[in-house]
């Protein structure tokens, strides 16, 4: 519940800043910083895992081994 309330509060804060930037002639650096920071967080890949821990992770060098296996011995 606390995480949901925090997410709603940050969303409302971001929309307030974005609306002030668009509609208020006296909007300044504070609104710009909040809007830019919220946008920056939205593009942050927070659901990424290290490759070794990901489900279905591919081993290092997989493409190199597949390329070598697919070539016939006398092709060159």
PyMOL commands that set and color helices and strands:
alter all, ss='L'
color gray80, all
select helices_A, chain A and resi 2-23+29-42+51-53+62-70
alter helices_A, ss='H'
color red, helices_A
deselect
rebuild
show_as cartoon
